[in-house]
Each structure stands twice: as C-alpha cells, then as structure tokens.
Amino acid sequence: MRKFTATDTEGNTFDLYEQCDAGKYVFIKFYLSTCSYCQYITPFFNELYEKYGCNSGDLACVSVNGFADNTGVASFEASYSGGLSHPPTISTDGGSTNIINRFNPNSYPTVCIIAPDRTIVNLNIWPISSVEDLEAAFPEGFFPTVNQCSLSIDDNFNNRFQIFQNIENARLIKINSPNNEKVSVQIFNQVGMLIDRINLDTNTEIISNLPDGIYLFQILASHQIYKQQIIIY
C-alpha cells in the first residue's frame, strides 16, 4: 500500500489519497539534492506546479527528498528553483523516509503519476528536458485546465513585503520585511540563473554589486512569492 500522509517543509499536511479522492492526478518527484539531473529538472517540475494552479486545479505536485532535512531542502530550492515557486516538499523531518520505503524508486530523479483511482499510471517519466515532457506524460483523456496560481500577486502579501529602488542611486535597494518576519530574497538574472540569496528578518538596505542589467528579485515567505524586476545601472 502506497498511501501516505506527511508534513511538508512549511508544516502543512500532504495526504496522497486525499488528493486522489479529490479527482486529481498526483505527480511525485523523488530526488537527491546532489543529483545533477535532479537539479536540472527541478525548474520544469516547478513550472508544472505553477502552470496548473499550485495544487488548486486538476493535478497536484509534491516533491520528496528522503535524504535531506528541511534546511537542506530549502537550500536546494533556493539554488535550483529557476525563479519559480515550488510545490510542497517533504524532507526527512516530515516523513520522507517512510514514503521512499513505500515507493522504492529505482533511480533519482523519479517522477511518477498516481491516478485518482490510486493506481500508478506512469512509474517514471523519462527523459525530462522541459515542462512539455511532463505534459506529454499526461494519461490519455486527461486535459487539465491551465490555471496559473496567484502566489505572486496576492495584494495582502505584496502590501507586507516590498522592494524599493533608490531613484538617485539605482544600486541602493531597500527590502521591506515588516514585523521582523523572516524571509528569503533571491536574485535571478535574465536567463533564470540564481545570482544571490539573502536571508533577513528586518528591513534592509543593500548596495548591489551586480553588473548592469535586468534582474528578478523574489521575496519568499509563508508559501508565497513577491516578484519584482529591478534594473541595475
């Protein structure tokens, strides 16, 4: 029996059969933090998650790392997310070892699909070099609705976390984190490569030493993302 209930890195419960009973196909990514191919496919898996509603639509995504704790998983996502929000991720702190033992993946990464009737309809999607490869694995007759999730446009979230660029000095950037709330700020270049990561729990001003160009600044907190484009010159 492959039924599992586990806790993700944000403290939320993910119940496989609950997702299936809601009529969803569940995509499970098993991965290792040090696996280069796992790192490579992560942005595509995250894109699938975002494109189809961040688990609010016809499919659900979950990542399982049976060899890293919450801190290790957070470091992995910060480095390899591709500037995208990530699905619920279960580490050793949340019960991933039990899931690994139940599914016993033969290699890493392994991306499998569980149908609403709780059967495995695809044991391992391979190869993966784009989100289209994941979509090509959709079971016959399954046409999920594209439903971009709104993690980046939550007005209440945006009102709490902001990035300000000094008009007179474009390299002076203020990051507003009210109430000393801990957040992670990630900086990506135009091709989605992570350039820098800043962890903070208070309002901060930074002087950017990045080369002139266009960058994407992201604030991550409480399963939400605020994105803002910044031009350094």
Secondary structure, 3 states (H helix, E strand, C coil): CCCCEEECCCCCEEEHHHHHHCCCEEEEEECCCCCHHHHHHHHHHHHHHHHCCCCCCCEEEEEECCCCCHHHHHHHHHHHCCCCCCCCEECHHHCHHHHHHHHCCCCCCEEEEECCCCCEEECCCCCCCCHHHHHHCCCCCCCCCCCCCCHHHCHHHHHHCEEEECCCCCCEEEEECHHHCCEEEEEECCCCCEEEEEEECCCEEEECCCCCEEEEEEEEECCEEEEEEEEEC
